[in-house]
Amino acid sequence: MIRLTAFRWVPPFAAGLVRDLRVRWALEEAGIAYEERLIGQGDQDSPDYRAMQPFGQVPVLEEDGLTLFESGAILLHIGEKSDVLLPRDPAARGHAIQWIFAAINSIEPHVQNLSLIDLFYPNEEWAKLRRPGAEQMVEKRLDSLAGRLGSRDYLDSDVFTAGDLMMTTVLRILRHTDLVARRPALAAYQQRCESRPAFQKALAAQLAPFAENAPTAQAAE
């Protein structure tokens, strides 16, 4: 049985964005059962956890003595078990892998940069000065992505792959903006991917512990 490490609770602005969602979604697409290992504040800095994930992040996947961290690496590992995620055809498979790396290398760093400014440092003077350039870079990358997508249903063809899964989770980080909505093709693409039953099931599974373990109003005072 695969065991997946995820957070017991996160603040509302992060709910639905934590990277274990990518792994849950992949496992649902592949039809692979898994169990959760939920960690709380402080657990990620314990020696035992750092031995599995040296940076104290989630997710971590454990399977038959194998321990993997980094969502991209985990997605590739799961993809090896699923023709839905990584097609058998060599060219289609290569393109799916290509889009996984494009999502996490060419799009996500700029998206995360803008999100950090908006969500963590909105009132800092340096952030106010930096934000226009950060947004411009995201706009350029989204325009390039929309141009490549064109009229296709998915990034490489009419078939969903792990590349689309990864790209969709990156686009979701921009939900506090209208940058995706301003590009109808990208907005429709994201909605198409998020409408998949596997995504809906994965999202519900991530959010359930957050609701169960949310701090009470009294505890937060």
C-alpha positions in Angstrom: 0.0 0.0 0.0 1.3 3.5 -0.9 1.4 5.9 2.0 1.3 9.6 1.2 2.4 12.3 3.6 0.2 15.4 3.7 -0.6 18.2 6.2 -3.3 17.8 8.8 -4.3 21.5 8.4 -3.2 24.6 6.4 -4.5 28.1 6.3 -7.5 28.7 3.9 -5.3 30.5 1.4 -3.3 27.3 0.9 -6.1 24.8 0.9 -6.4 23.1 -2.4 -2.9 24.2 -3.5 -0.6 22.0 -1.4 1.5 19.8 -3.6 0.2 16.5 -2.3 -2.8 17.3 -4.4 -0.7 16.5 -7.5 0.1 13.0 -6.1 -3.5 12.3 -5.0 -4.8 13.3 -8.4 -2.2 11.0 -10.1 -3.0 8.1 -7.9 -6.7 8.6 -8.6 -6.1 8.7 -12.4 -4.1 5.6 -12.2 -6.6 3.8 -10.0 -4.1 3.1 -7.2 -5.2 3.0 -3.6 -3.2 4.9 -1.0 -3.3 5.9 2.7 -2.5 9.2 4.3 0.2 10.0 6.8 -0.9 13.4 8.2 1.6 15.7 9.8 1.1 18.8 11.9 3.0 21.9 12.8 6.5 20.9 14.0 6.3 17.4 12.7 8.0 18.3 9.5 11.1 19.5 11.4 11.5 16.2 13.3 14.7 14.2 12.6 12.5 11.2 11.4 10.7 13.3 8.9 13.8 15.2 7.7 15.4 11.8 7.1 12.7 11.2 4.5 12.3 14.8 3.2 15.5 16.9 3.9 13.6 20.2 3.3 10.6 19.3 5.6 8.1 19.7 2.8 5.2 17.6 1.6 4.5 15.3 -0.2 6.5 12.2 0.6 5.5 8.9 -1.0 6.4 5.6 0.7 6.0 2.3 -1.2 7.5 -1.1 -0.5 10.7 0.3 1.0 11.0 3.1 -1.5 10.7 6.7 -0.3 10.4 9.6 -2.7 10.0 13.3 -2.3 9.4 16.1 -4.9 6.0 16.1 -6.6 7.5 15.9 -10.1 9.6 12.8 -9.3 6.6 11.2 -7.6 4.4 12.0 -10.5 6.8 10.3 -12.9 7.0 7.3 -10.6 3.2 6.9 -10.6 3.1 7.6 -14.3 5.2 4.5 -15.0 2.2 2.5 -13.7 -0.5 4.3 -15.8 -1.1 4.7 -19.5 -3.4 7.5 -18.7 -0.6 9.6 -17.2 2.3 8.5 -19.4 1.2 7.0 -22.8 2.9 3.9 -24.1 3.7 5.6 -27.5 7.3 6.9 -27.2 6.5 10.3 -28.7 3.4 10.9 -26.7 5.2 9.7 -23.6 8.1 12.1 -24.2 5.7 15.0 -24.8 3.9 14.3 -21.5 7.2 14.3 -19.6 8.2 17.5 -21.4 5.1 19.3 -20.2 5.6 18.1 -16.6 9.0 19.8 -16.7 7.6 22.9 -18.5 5.0 23.3 -15.8 7.5 23.1 -12.9 10.4 24.9 -14.5 9.1 27.4 -17.0 5.8 28.4 -15.5 5.7 27.6 -11.7 8.7 29.7 -10.6 7.2 32.9 -12.0 3.7 32.0 -10.7 5.1 31.3 -7.2 7.1 34.5 -7.2 3.9 36.6 -7.9 1.9 34.6 -5.3 4.5 35.1 -2.6 4.4 38.8 -3.2 0.6 39.0 -3.2 0.0 36.6 -0.3 2.9 37.2 2.1 4.4 40.6 1.4 1.6 42.8 -0.1 2.4 45.8 2.2 6.2 45.7 1.9 7.6 48.6 -0.2 10.0 46.3 -2.1 7.1 44.1 -3.0 5.0 46.9 -4.4 8.0 47.9 -6.6 8.6 44.3 -7.7 5.1 43.3 -8.4 4.6 44.9 -11.8 7.6 43.1 -13.2 6.6 39.8 -11.6 3.1 40.0 -13.1 4.5 40.9 -16.5 6.6 37.8 -16.5 3.7 35.6 -15.6 1.6 37.3 -18.3 4.3 36.5 -20.9 4.5 32.8 -19.8 0.7 32.5 -19.8 0.5 34.0 -23.3 3.1 31.6 -24.6 1.2 28.7 -23.0 -2.1 29.8 -24.4 -0.5 30.2 -27.8 0.8 26.7 -27.7 -2.4 25.2 -26.4 -4.4 26.8 -29.3 -7.6 25.0 -29.9 -6.5 21.7 -28.4 -8.3 20.2 -25.5 -5.0 19.3 -23.9 -1.4 20.4 -24.2 -0.2 17.9 -26.7 -3.3 16.4 -28.2 -6.9 15.6 -27.4 -5.7 13.2 -24.7 -5.1 14.1 -21.0 -1.7 13.2 -19.6 0.5 13.8 -16.6 1.7 17.0 -18.2 -1.8 18.4 -18.1 -2.1 17.3 -14.5 1.0 19.2 -13.5 0.2 22.3 -15.5 -3.3 22.5 -14.0 -2.0 22.4 -10.5 0.4 25.3 -11.3 -2.4 27.4 -12.9 -4.4 26.9 -9.8 -1.9 28.9 -7.8 -3.1 32.0 -9.6 -6.6 31.6 -8.3 -6.3 34.9 -6.3 -5.9 36.7 -9.6 -7.7 37.0 -12.9 -4.7 36.2 -15.0 -6.0 32.8 -16.2 -9.6 34.0 -16.5 -8.4 36.8 -18.9 -7.2 34.0 -21.3 -10.4 32.1 -22.2 -8.5 29.2 -23.8 -6.5 28.7 -20.6 -9.5 29.1 -18.3 -11.4 26.5 -20.3 -8.4 24.2 -20.3 -8.1 24.5 -16.5 -11.8 23.9 -16.0 -11.7 20.9 -18.4 -8.9 19.3 -16.3 -10.5 20.1 -13.0 -13.8 18.6 -14.1 -12.2 15.2 -14.2 -13.6 12.8 -11.5 -10.1 11.9 -10.4 -9.3 15.6 -9.7 -12.5 16.1 -7.8 -11.9 13.0 -5.6 -8.3 14.1 -4.9 -9.3 17.6 -4.0 -12.0 16.4 -1.6 -9.5 14.0 0.0 -7.0 16.8 0.6 -9.6 19.2 2.0 -11.3 16.8 4.3 -8.5 16.7 7.0 -8.3 20.5 6.9 -12.0 20.8 7.8 -11.7 18.2 10.5 -8.6 19.8 12.1 -9.3 23.5 11.6 -8.4 25.5 14.7 -11.5 26.6 16.7 -12.1 30.3 17.1 -11.3 30.0 20.8 -8.0 28.3 20.2 -7.0 30.9 17.6 -7.5 33.8 20.1 
